[in-house]
Amino acid sequence: MANAVVWLDIPVIDLDRAIKFYSAVLGQPIAKHEFPGNTVGVLPHGENEVGGCLFTDPARPPSAEGPLVYLNVQGRLDEAEAAIVPNRGMILQSKHQIGPYGYRTVLLDSEGNRVALHSK
């Protein structure tokens, strides 16, 4: 098994606002895809890589509780952290070392989800 995680869904309230937030923080555009009855923002990923999307569903609101998703910002953690507050997010834990595994920043995104940014 290459990856235990194959996909992730990040719930959002305002898809356009969340796309703007994640595009700024990740430093890459988030692609908007429309499906019958639903529109999502697909996080950047390559073929055969773990991926995910931003989605809206009133039955599944954003949350600062539950699993902590780590997003890869390899080599640009300082730049990514600097984009959090101007794009309506909040830094919960600024950049700090996580042992031999690199560095992370823990934040609340523009929608109220707790996520981490990771770089070695």
Secondary structure by P-SEA (a helix, b strand, c coil): ccccccbbbbbbccaaaaaaaaaaaacbbbbbbbcccbbbbbccccccccbbbbbbbcccccccccbbbbbbbcccaaaaaaacccccbbbccccccccccbbbbbbbcccbbbbbbbcc
